[in-house]
Amino acid sequence: MSSRLFTTPEAAQELGVSPNHLEKLRVTGGGPEFIKLGRSVRYEPTALQAYVAARRRRSTSDQGGTL
């Protein structure tokens, strides 16, 4: 396994959000996929990239999905 795993604060910094925001998303859903290792939560870089890509929009009225 060569892929680096991000902690919550590191992932939050990569996404430009607060760690608290990521923690809330884990409870409510809608956040990036994460990995539970015992009590630790980790994020794969590809999961963060997919989360960002899924939120790409062309306008403020764009609800997402396919064109």
C-alpha positions as CSV (number, residue, x, y, z in Angstrom):
1,M,0.0,0.0,0.0
2,S,1.7,3.1,-1.2
3,S,-1.1,5.6,-1.2
4,R,-0.9,8.1,1.7
5,L,-4.0,8.4,4.0
6,F,-5.1,11.8,5.2
7,T,-6.2,12.5,8.8
8,T,-9.4,14.6,9.2
9,P,-7.4,17.9,9.8
10,E,-5.3,17.1,6.7
11,A,-8.2,16.2,4.5
12,A,-10.1,19.3,5.7
13,Q,-7.1,21.5,4.7
14,E,-6.9,19.8,1.3
15,L,-10.6,20.6,0.8
16,G,-10.6,24.0,2.2
17,V,-13.1,23.3,4.9
18,S,-12.9,22.9,8.7
19,P,-12.3,19.6,10.4
20,N,-15.6,20.1,12.2
21,H,-17.4,20.3,8.9
22,L,-15.9,17.0,7.8
23,E,-16.9,15.4,11.1
24,K,-20.5,16.6,10.6
25,L,-20.6,15.2,7.1
26,R,-19.5,11.8,8.4
27,V,-22.6,11.8,10.6
28,T,-25.1,13.2,8.2
29,G,-23.7,11.7,5.0
30,G,-22.7,13.5,1.8
31,G,-19.0,13.8,2.6
32,P,-16.1,12.1,1.0
33,E,-15.7,8.3,1.5
34,F,-13.6,7.5,4.5
35,I,-11.8,4.6,6.1
36,K,-12.2,3.5,9.8
37,L,-9.1,2.0,11.3
38,G,-10.0,1.2,14.8
39,R,-10.9,4.6,16.3
40,S,-9.1,6.5,13.5
41,V,-10.7,8.0,10.5
42,R,-8.6,8.3,7.3
43,Y,-9.2,9.6,3.8
44,E,-7.7,8.4,0.6
45,P,-6.6,11.1,-1.9
46,T,-8.7,9.6,-4.6
47,A,-11.8,9.8,-2.3
48,L,-11.1,13.5,-1.8
49,Q,-10.7,14.1,-5.6
50,A,-13.9,12.2,-6.3
51,Y,-15.8,14.3,-3.7
52,V,-14.6,17.5,-5.3
53,A,-15.4,16.2,-8.9
54,A,-18.9,15.3,-7.8
55,R,-19.5,18.9,-6.7
56,R,-18.4,20.5,-10.0
57,R,-21.2,22.7,-11.4
58,R,-21.6,24.9,-14.5
59,S,-23.9,27.5,-12.9
60,T,-25.5,28.2,-9.5
61,S,-28.8,26.7,-10.7
62,D,-27.0,23.4,-11.8
63,Q,-28.2,20.6,-9.5
64,G,-25.4,18.2,-10.6
65,G,-25.8,14.9,-12.3
66,T,-25.2,14.2,-16.0
67,L,-25.7,16.5,-18.9
